[in-house]
């Protein structure tokens, strides 16, 4: 019997030539893959000898198999790399991005920078990790495509599409942007701006999706460093690297150096001013932060992310009526945009406005497509209905403990809940765990109002010193 026809298939490829084109290889290679690596190719029943066809869905699924991975990294294009000295190895984190790349001739070049693989498959499986070279001959030997350099038109087209979707800042759109930026790099591995775009995606994915910061930031750092390597005069590359250094590695000093470099290279880079503003906000340098966010807004008045972050800075800088008015206005105008809901949720929690906190918690989880967040919001709502604020916080602590043990809730979140319950020892224990785990949420602890009762604790102040954060005066 022949293989059953799979349901909901994508386009059918009706010859060896089309199958080879899908992979960016020659016909001889894909014929060999069928024999040696079980490439899912079908024969036309009763057709002429040699008539074959294949479905794109099955080919992409095949790419996730170990033999496909081995074939990708031992292909002729990758063999040249083995002739060169081997640089430092990096470990690819466990996360899967959906991609639809057709060209695989430069797989390894992309693989090594951001941990993604053509055909929608990351080169790692559940509970299994692969290490690959951090620099690849095919990429490092290619001239930089930075400012003033020739750019492949097709790569530039993918880059521009990536920027369009990146600016929309929804989970689906950010993943789509990853796809486009990666395809730009496949076509032109020396294209610095495409690496910047990829870094910018990962810098935001840990906020707008459920991707853990521990997975997002290493990818952002790798892509941003590659961008700076390719074009040291790129303001965008230095801004992306600064963001990843600060939030991903807590490297306060070097992050500021790269922010200042980005702005000196291009004083009109709105993203550099925007991200520098949030850096300064985290360090509680509010006058400078407000000046930078105002500059960013002047340069890009249509940016909703700049406007939302301006609202947050106003809240933290003590200008609460202005900040609340701005965020509520944005919430009405852009109900599908996450940031106003997130900022208002945290503000309401910090100021014990629990009915509004519950409303915003549910909205935030829905926008994030976060099932865990929805379960937590439901437990909080139930606790509040039965036992008021104390019942809500006790329910929160219980369910957050459960999901923390599964690795889906930050220890900082538990520290905040226990601090609101008045259990300072438990709050400090979770803050220490957050430090030990290098949890990205810990960087903002000086701006979490519910932790104000811990500021006198010697352990809390020691934590700030270890993180290079200045304590509140």
C-alpha positions as CSV (number, residue, x, y, z in Angstrom):
1,X,0.0,0.0,0.0
2,X,1.2,3.6,-0.7
3,X,1.6,6.2,2.0
4,X,-1.7,7.8,3.0
5,X,-2.3,11.4,1.9
6,X,-1.8,13.7,4.9
7,X,-4.5,16.2,5.7
8,X,-4.2,20.0,5.3
9,X,-1.0,19.9,3.2
10,X,0.7,22.8,1.7
11,X,1.9,23.1,-1.9
12,X,2.9,19.9,-3.7
13,X,6.3,19.7,-5.4
14,X,6.0,17.6,-8.5
15,X,9.6,16.8,-9.6
16,X,13.1,16.2,-8.3
17,X,13.9,19.7,-9.6
18,X,11.2,21.4,-7.5
19,X,12.2,19.4,-4.4
20,X,15.8,20.3,-4.9
21,X,14.9,24.0,-5.3
22,X,13.0,23.8,-2.0
23,X,16.2,22.9,-0.2
24,X,18.5,25.1,-2.4
25,X,20.5,22.0,-3.4
26,X,21.0,20.0,-6.6
27,X,18.9,17.0,-7.6
28,X,21.7,14.6,-6.9
29,X,21.9,15.7,-3.3
30,X,18.2,15.3,-2.6
31,X,18.1,11.9,-4.3
32,X,20.9,10.8,-2.0
33,X,19.0,12.2,1.0
34,X,16.0,10.0,0.0
35,X,18.1,6.9,0.0
36,X,20.3,7.6,3.0
37,X,18.2,9.8,5.2
38,X,14.6,8.8,4.5
39,X,13.6,12.1,2.8
40,X,9.8,11.8,2.4
41,X,9.5,11.6,-1.4
42,X,6.5,9.8,-3.0
43,X,6.2,8.0,-6.3
44,X,3.3,8.7,-8.7
45,X,1.2,5.5,-8.8
46,X,1.3,4.0,-12.3
47,X,3.3,6.9,-13.6
48,X,6.4,7.0,-15.6
49,X,9.6,5.7,-14.1
50,X,11.2,8.4,-11.9
51,X,8.1,10.5,-11.5
52,X,8.1,11.8,-7.9
53,X,6.4,14.4,-5.8
54,X,6.6,15.7,-2.2
55,X,4.7,17.9,0.2
56,X,6.3,20.9,1.8
57,X,4.8,20.1,5.2
58,X,6.4,16.7,5.2
59,X,9.8,18.1,4.0
60,X,9.8,20.7,6.9
61,X,8.9,18.0,9.4
62,X,11.8,15.9,8.1
63,X,14.1,18.8,8.8
64,X,13.5,18.2,12.5
65,X,14.9,14.7,12.5
66,X,18.5,14.0,13.8
67,X,19.6,12.7,10.4
68,X,18.5,15.9,8.7
69,X,20.4,18.0,11.3
70,X,23.5,15.9,10.7
71,X,23.1,16.3,7.0
72,X,22.8,20.1,7.3
73,X,26.0,20.5,9.3
74,X,28.1,18.0,7.2
75,X,26.9,19.3,3.9
76,X,29.5,20.5,1.3
77,X,28.8,24.1,2.3
78,X,29.6,23.3,5.9
79,X,32.7,21.3,5.1
80,X,34.7,24.5,4.3
81,X,34.2,25.6,7.9
82,X,36.0,22.5,9.2
83,X,39.1,23.6,7.4
84,X,39.3,26.8,9.5
85,X,40.3,27.2,13.2
86,X,37.3,26.6,15.3
87,X,36.0,29.6,17.4
88,X,34.2,29.5,20.7
89,X,31.1,27.3,20.9
90,X,27.7,28.6,22.0
91,X,24.8,26.5,23.2
92,X,21.5,26.8,21.4
93,X,18.6,27.3,23.9
94,X,15.4,25.3,23.9
95,X,12.8,27.2,22.0
96,X,11.3,26.8,18.5
97,X,10.6,29.5,16.1
98,X,8.4,28.9,13.0
99,X,10.3,29.8,9.8
100,X,9.5,29.2,6.2
101,X,13.0,29.4,4.6
102,X,13.6,27.8,1.3
103,X,17.4,28.3,1.0
104,X,19.5,26.0,3.1
105,X,22.9,26.6,1.6
106,X,23.7,29.0,4.4
107,X,22.0,27.1,7.2
108,X,24.9,27.0,9.5
109,X,25.6,30.7,9.2
110,X,22.2,31.5,10.5
111,X,22.1,28.6,13.0
112,X,25.2,29.8,14.8
113,X,24.0,33.4,15.4
114,X,20.4,32.9,16.6
115,X,19.7,29.2,16.9
116,X,17.2,28.9,14.2
117,X,17.1,26.5,11.2
118,X,15.5,26.7,7.8
119,X,12.1,25.1,7.3
120,X,10.7,26.1,10.6
121,X,13.0,23.9,12.7
122,X,15.4,24.9,15.5
123,X,18.3,22.6,15.8
124,X,17.4,21.2,19.1
125,X,14.7,18.8,20.4
126,X,13.0,18.7,23.7
127,X,15.5,17.8,26.5
128,X,18.3,17.8,24.0
129,X,20.8,20.6,23.1
130,X,23.3,21.0,20.3
131,X,26.4,23.1,20.4
132,X,27.6,24.7,17.1
133,X,30.3,27.1,16.1
134,X,29.6,30.8,16.9
135,X,31.2,32.0,13.7
136,X,31.0,30.4,10.4
137,X,33.4,30.7,7.4
138,X,30.6,31.5,5.0
139,X,29.5,34.5,7.1
140,X,32.8,35.7,8.4
141,X,34.3,35.6,4.9
142,X,31.5,37.6,3.4
143,X,32.1,41.4,3.2
144,X,30.0,43.5,5.5
145,X,26.8,44.8,4.1
146,X,26.6,47.8,6.4
147,X,26.1,51.4,5.5
148,X,27.5,52.3,2.1
149,X,27.8,48.6,1.1
150,X,25.9,46.8,-1.7
151,X,22.9,45.0,-0.4
152,X,21.1,42.1,-2.1
153,X,17.8,43.6,-3.2
154,X,15.9,40.5,-2.1
155,X,17.5,40.6,1.3
156,X,16.6,44.3,1.7
157,X,13.0,43.5,0.8
158,X,12.9,40.8,3.5
159,X,14.5,43.3,6.0
160,X,11.9,46.0,5.3
161,X,9.1,43.5,5.8
162,X,10.7,42.4,9.0
163,X,10.7,46.0,10.3
164,X,7.1,46.5,9.3
165,X,6.0,43.5,11.5
166,X,8.5,44.3,14.3
167,X,6.9,47.7,14.8
168,X,3.5,46.1,15.3
169,X,4.7,44.3,18.5
170,X,2.2,41.5,18.7
171,X,3.3,37.9,19.4
172,X,2.4,36.7,15.8
173,X,4.0,39.8,14.2
174,X,7.2,39.5,16.1
175,X,7.5,35.9,15.1
176,X,6.8,36.9,11.5
177,X,9.5,39.5,11.8
178,X,12.0,36.8,13.0
179,X,11.1,34.9,9.8
180,X,11.8,37.8,7.5
181,X,15.0,39.0,9.2
182,X,16.4,35.4,9.1
183,X,15.5,35.0,5.4
184,X,17.4,38.3,4.8
185,X,20.5,36.9,6.5
186,X,20.2,33.6,4.5
187,X,20.3,35.6,1.3
188,X,23.0,38.0,2.5
189,X,24.9,36.8,5.5
190,X,27.0,40.0,5.7
191,X,23.9,42.2,5.9
192,X,24.4,44.0,9.3
193,X,20.9,45.6,9.5
194,X,19.3,42.2,9.2
195,X,21.2,41.0,12.3
196,X,20.1,44.2,14.1
197,X,16.5,43.4,13.2
198,X,16.9,39.9,14.5
199,X,18.4,41.1,17.8
200,X,15.6,43.6,18.2
201,X,13.1,40.9,17.8
202,X,14.6,38.8,20.5
203,X,15.0,41.9,22.7
204,X,11.2,42.2,22.6
205,X,10.0,38.6,22.4
206,X,10.6,38.0,26.1
207,X,8.1,40.9,26.7
208,X,5.4,40.4,24.1
209,X,5.4,36.5,24.1
210,X,6.0,33.8,26.6
211,X,9.6,33.2,25.4
212,X,11.8,33.2,28.6
213,X,14.3,36.0,28.9
214,X,17.0,33.3,29.5
215,X,16.4,32.2,25.9
216,X,15.7,35.5,24.2
217,X,18.6,37.5,25.5
218,X,21.4,35.1,24.4
219,X,20.0,35.2,20.9
220,X,19.7,39.0,21.0
221,X,23.3,39.3,22.2
222,X,24.7,37.0,19.5
223,X,22.8,38.8,16.7
224,X,23.7,42.3,18.0
225,X,27.4,41.4,18.4
226,X,27.4,40.0,14.8
227,X,25.9,43.3,13.6
228,X,28.5,45.4,15.3
229,X,31.2,43.1,14.0
230,X,29.9,43.6,10.5
231,X,29.3,47.4,10.8
232,X,30.8,49.2,13.7
233,X,29.5,52.5,12.4
234,X,25.9,51.3,12.8
235,X,24.0,53.3,15.4
236,X,21.2,50.7,15.3
237,X,23.7,47.8,16.0
238,X,25.1,49.6,19.1
239,X,21.6,50.4,20.4
240,X,20.6,46.7,20.1
241,X,23.8,45.6,21.8
242,X,23.3,48.1,24.6
243,X,19.8,46.8,25.2
244,X,20.8,43.2,25.3
245,X,23.9,43.9,27.5
246,X,21.9,45.8,30.1
247,X,18.8,43.6,30.3
248,X,20.4,40.4,29.4
249,X,23.7,40.5,31.3
250,X,23.2,43.4,33.7
251,X,26.3,45.0,32.3
252,X,25.4,48.6,33.3
253,X,28.6,50.4,32.3
254,X,29.1,48.8,28.9
255,X,25.4,49.2,28.1
256,X,25.6,52.9,28.7
257,X,28.8,53.1,26.5
258,X,27.0,51.5,23.6
259,X,23.8,53.7,24.1
260,X,26.0,56.8,24.0
261,X,27.9,55.5,21.0
262,X,24.6,54.8,19.2
263,X,23.3,58.3,19.8
264,X,26.7,59.9,18.8
265,X,26.6,58.0,15.5
266,X,23.0,59.0,14.8
267,X,21.5,61.6,17.0
268,X,18.2,61.0,15.2
269,X,17.9,57.3,16.0
270,X,14.6,57.3,17.8
271,X,15.0,53.7,19.0
272,X,18.4,54.5,20.6
273,X,16.8,57.4,22.5
274,X,13.8,55.3,23.4
275,X,15.8,52.4,24.8
276,X,18.3,54.7,26.5
277,X,15.3,56.3,28.2
278,X,14.1,53.0,29.7
279,X,17.7,52.2,30.8
280,X,17.8,55.5,32.7
281,X,14.3,54.8,34.1
282,X,15.5,51.5,35.5
283,X,18.4,53.3,37.2
284,X,15.9,55.9,38.5
285,X,17.6,58.7,36.6
286,X,14.2,60.2,35.9
287,X,15.0,63.7,34.6
288,X,17.4,62.3,32.0
289,X,15.0,59.5,31.2
290,X,12.1,61.9,30.5
291,X,14.4,64.0,28.3
292,X,15.4,61.0,26.3
293,X,11.8,59.7,25.9
294,X,10.7,63.2,24.8
295,X,13.4,63.2,22.2
296,X,12.4,59.8,21.0
297,X,8.8,60.9,20.7
298,X,9.8,64.0,18.7
299,X,11.7,61.8,16.3
300,X,9.0,59.1,16.0
301,X,5.6,60.7,17.1
302,X,3.6,57.7,15.7
303,X,5.3,55.1,17.9
304,X,2.9,53.6,20.3
305,X,5.7,51.8,22.2
306,X,7.5,55.1,22.9
307,X,4.2,56.7,24.0
308,X,3.4,53.8,26.4
309,X,6.9,53.9,27.9
310,X,6.5,57.6,28.4
311,X,3.4,56.9,30.4
312,X,5.4,54.4,32.5
313,X,8.2,56.8,33.1
314,X,5.8,59.5,34.2
315,X,4.2,57.1,36.7
316,X,7.6,56.1,38.2
317,X,8.8,59.7,38.2
318,X,6.0,60.8,40.5
319,X,3.8,62.3,37.8
320,X,1.1,59.8,38.2
321,X,-2.0,61.8,36.9
322,X,-0.2,62.4,33.6
323,X,1.0,58.9,33.3
324,X,-2.4,57.3,34.1
325,X,-4.2,59.7,31.7
326,X,-1.8,58.8,28.9
327,X,-1.9,55.0,29.5
328,X,-5.7,55.0,29.8
329,X,-6.0,57.0,26.6
330,X,-3.8,54.5,24.8
331,X,-5.7,51.6,26.2
332,X,-8.9,53.0,24.7
333,X,-7.3,53.8,21.4
334,X,-5.1,50.6,21.1
335,X,-7.0,47.9,23.0
336,X,-4.9,45.1,21.4
337,X,-1.5,46.7,22.4
338,X,-0.1,45.0,25.4
339,X,2.1,47.6,27.1
340,X,-0.7,49.9,28.5
341,X,-2.4,46.9,30.1
342,X,0.8,45.6,31.6
343,X,1.9,49.0,33.0
344,X,-1.6,49.7,34.4
345,X,-1.8,46.2,35.9
346,X,1.4,46.7,37.8
347,X,0.4,50.2,38.9
348,X,-3.0,49.0,40.3
349,X,-1.3,46.1,42.1
350,X,1.3,48.5,43.6
351,X,-1.4,50.9,44.8
352,X,-3.8,48.2,46.1
353,X,-6.4,48.9,43.5
354,X,-7.2,45.2,43.2
355,X,-10.4,45.3,41.2
356,X,-8.7,47.1,38.4
357,X,-5.6,44.9,38.9
358,X,-7.7,41.9,38.3
359,X,-9.3,43.3,35.1
360,X,-5.9,44.3,33.6
361,X,-4.3,40.9,34.6
362,X,-6.9,39.1,32.5
363,X,-6.5,41.4,29.6
364,X,-2.7,41.1,29.7
365,X,-2.8,37.3,29.8
366,X,-5.2,37.2,26.9
367,X,-3.1,39.5,24.7
368,X,0.0,37.5,25.6
369,X,-1.8,34.2,24.7
370,X,-0.6,33.1,28.1
371,X,-2.5,30.1,29.6
372,X,-0.5,30.2,32.8
373,X,-1.3,33.9,33.2
374,X,-5.0,33.3,32.7
375,X,-5.0,30.5,35.3
376,X,-3.2,32.9,37.7
377,X,-5.7,35.7,37.0
378,X,-8.6,33.3,37.6
379,X,-7.2,32.2,40.9
380,X,-6.6,35.8,42.0
381,X,-10.2,36.7,41.1
382,X,-11.6,33.8,43.0
383,X,-9.5,34.6,46.1
384,X,-10.6,38.2,46.0
385,X,-14.2,37.3,45.7
386,X,-14.0,35.0,48.8
387,X,-11.4,36.7,51.0
388,X,-10.8,40.2,49.7
389,X,-7.2,41.4,49.3
390,X,-5.7,38.9,51.6
391,X,-7.5,36.0,50.0
392,X,-6.4,37.2,46.6
393,X,-2.7,37.4,47.6
394,X,-2.8,34.0,49.3
395,X,-4.3,32.5,46.2
396,X,-1.7,34.2,44.1
397,X,1.1,32.9,46.3
398,X,-0.2,29.3,46.1
399,X,-0.7,29.2,42.3
400,X,2.5,31.1,41.6
401,X,4.4,28.6,43.7
402,X,2.9,25.8,41.6
403,X,4.0,27.4,38.3
404,X,7.3,28.5,39.6
405,X,8.1,24.9,40.3
406,X,7.3,24.2,36.6
407,X,9.6,27.0,35.5
408,X,6.9,29.3,34.1
409,X,6.7,32.0,36.8
410,X,9.6,34.4,37.8
411,X,10.8,34.3,41.3
412,X,10.5,38.1,41.3
413,X,6.8,37.7,40.9
414,X,6.7,35.6,44.0
415,X,8.9,38.0,45.9
416,X,6.4,40.8,45.0
417,X,3.4,38.7,46.2
418,X,5.1,37.7,49.5
419,X,6.2,41.3,50.1
420,X,2.5,42.4,49.8
421,X,1.6,39.7,52.2
422,X,4.2,41.1,54.7
423,X,6.3,38.0,54.5
424,X,9.7,39.8,54.0
425,X,11.8,36.7,54.6
426,X,10.1,34.8,51.9
427,X,10.3,37.8,49.6
428,X,14.0,38.1,50.1
429,X,14.4,34.4,49.6
430,X,12.8,34.6,46.2
431,X,14.8,37.7,45.3
432,X,18.0,35.8,46.1
433,X,16.8,32.9,43.9
434,X,16.1,35.4,41.1
435,X,19.7,36.7,41.4
436,X,21.1,33.1,41.4
437,X,19.1,32.4,38.2
438,X,20.0,35.7,36.6
439,X,16.3,36.5,36.2
440,X,15.8,39.5,34.0
441,X,12.9,40.9,36.0
442,X,15.2,41.5,38.9
443,X,16.8,44.4,37.1
444,X,13.8,46.6,37.8
445,X,13.4,45.9,41.6
446,X,14.1,49.5,42.6
447,X,11.0,50.6,40.7
448,X,8.7,47.9,42.3
449,X,6.7,49.8,44.9
450,X,5.6,46.6,46.7
451,X,9.2,45.9,47.6
452,X,9.7,49.3,49.3
453,X,9.5,47.6,52.7
454,X,12.6,45.6,51.9
455,X,14.9,48.6,51.2
456,X,16.2,48.7,54.8
457,X,17.2,45.0,54.7
458,X,21.0,44.5,54.5
459,X,20.4,41.5,52.1
460,X,18.4,43.7,49.8
461,X,21.1,46.4,49.7
462,X,23.8,43.8,49.1
463,X,21.8,42.5,46.2
464,X,21.8,46.0,44.6
465,X,25.6,46.2,45.0
466,X,26.1,42.8,43.3
467,X,23.9,43.9,40.4
468,X,25.7,47.3,40.0
469,X,22.4,49.1,40.7
470,X,22.4,52.4,42.7
471,X,20.1,52.2,45.8
472,X,17.4,54.8,46.2
473,X,18.5,57.8,48.2
